[in-house]
Amino acid sequence: MNAVLEEGEDVTDRMLIYTQKRLRSFMFKLLDEKREYKEPKPYHNPYHWQMVPEEDILHPVTDGALDDASLVFPLLCGIFLRPDNHYSELLSQLDDLKDQQKR
């Protein structure tokens, strides 16, 4: 949407309506996606901010196409989520350490 509106006067009503409908369908597709239930887990450091390592922060890349002044929707940073197998590897290592401790 930001890229379409950045064109300014060159954007036709038809193009704007098409873009809005496409964005709407993407949003509904995302919201309607079936997901399995995950048990909530308490966070070990509640009320602490800026705990994400810098290397896991994904900054928006616009390649100079958009500047902050013209954005309708500000671009947000994302967070790299480690695959689930990373968690299972950690649990496996923890079990190994517990076994070694028993010896």
C-alpha positions as CSV (number, residue, x, y, z in Angstrom):
1,M,0.0,0.0,0.0
2,N,2.8,2.4,0.9
3,A,4.5,1.8,-2.5
4,V,1.2,2.4,-4.4
5,L,0.5,5.6,-2.6
6,E,4.1,6.8,-3.0
7,E,3.4,7.2,-6.7
8,G,1.0,10.0,-5.7
9,E,-0.8,11.5,-8.6
10,D,0.1,8.6,-10.9
11,V,-2.1,6.2,-9.0
12,T,-5.5,5.7,-10.6
13,D,-8.6,4.9,-8.6
14,R,-8.7,1.5,-10.3
15,M,-5.2,0.7,-9.1
16,L,-5.9,1.9,-5.6
17,I,-9.1,-0.2,-5.3
18,Y,-7.3,-3.3,-6.8
19,T,-4.5,-2.9,-4.2
20,Q,-6.9,-2.5,-1.3
21,K,-8.8,-5.6,-2.3
22,R,-5.6,-7.6,-2.7
23,L,-4.4,-6.5,0.7
24,R,-7.8,-7.3,2.2
25,S,-7.7,-10.8,0.7
26,F,-4.1,-11.4,2.0
27,M,-5.2,-10.3,5.5
28,F,-8.2,-12.6,5.6
29,K,-6.1,-15.5,4.3
30,L,-3.6,-14.9,7.1
31,L,-6.4,-14.6,9.7
32,D,-8.3,-17.7,8.4
33,E,-5.2,-19.9,8.5
34,K,-5.7,-23.0,10.7
35,R,-3.2,-23.3,13.4
36,E,-2.7,-25.9,16.1
37,Y,-3.2,-25.0,19.7
38,K,-0.1,-24.2,21.7
39,E,-0.1,-24.2,25.5
40,P,0.8,-20.7,26.8
41,K,4.2,-20.6,28.5
42,P,5.1,-18.0,31.2
43,Y,8.0,-15.8,30.2
44,H,10.9,-16.1,32.6
45,N,11.6,-12.3,32.6
46,P,8.2,-10.6,32.7
47,Y,8.0,-6.8,32.3
48,H,11.6,-6.6,30.8
49,W,12.0,-4.8,27.5
50,Q,14.6,-5.1,24.8
51,M,15.5,-8.6,25.5
52,V,15.8,-9.8,21.9
53,P,19.4,-10.2,20.7
54,E,20.4,-7.6,18.0
55,E,21.2,-10.4,15.5
56,D,17.6,-11.7,15.8
57,I,16.0,-8.3,14.9
58,L,14.9,-8.1,11.2
59,H,14.9,-4.5,10.0
60,P,12.6,-3.6,7.1
61,V,14.5,-3.4,3.8
62,T,13.0,-0.9,1.3
63,D,16.1,-0.5,-1.0
64,G,15.4,3.3,-1.0
65,A,12.0,2.9,-2.6
66,L,10.2,4.4,0.3
67,D,11.2,7.1,2.7
68,D,9.8,7.4,6.3
69,A,7.9,10.7,5.5
70,S,5.7,9.2,2.8
71,L,4.6,6.0,4.6
72,V,1.0,5.4,5.3
73,F,1.8,2.5,7.5
74,P,5.1,2.6,9.3
75,L,7.3,-0.4,8.6
76,L,8.1,-2.4,11.8
77,C,11.0,-4.6,12.7
78,G,10.4,-8.3,12.8
79,I,12.0,-10.9,15.0
80,F,13.7,-14.0,13.7
81,L,12.0,-17.0,15.2
82,R,14.2,-20.0,15.6
83,P,12.8,-23.3,14.2
84,D,11.1,-25.7,16.6
85,N,13.9,-28.2,16.2
86,H,16.2,-25.7,18.0
87,Y,14.1,-26.1,21.1
88,S,14.1,-29.9,20.9
89,E,17.9,-29.9,20.4
90,L,18.2,-27.8,23.6
91,L,16.0,-30.3,25.5
92,S,18.1,-33.1,24.2
93,Q,21.3,-31.4,25.4
94,L,19.7,-30.8,28.7
95,D,18.8,-34.4,29.1
96,D,22.4,-35.4,28.2
97,L,23.7,-33.0,30.9
98,K,21.3,-34.5,33.5
99,D,22.5,-38.0,32.6
100,Q,26.1,-36.9,33.0
101,Q,25.3,-35.3,36.3
102,K,23.9,-38.6,37.6
103,R,27.1,-40.5,36.9
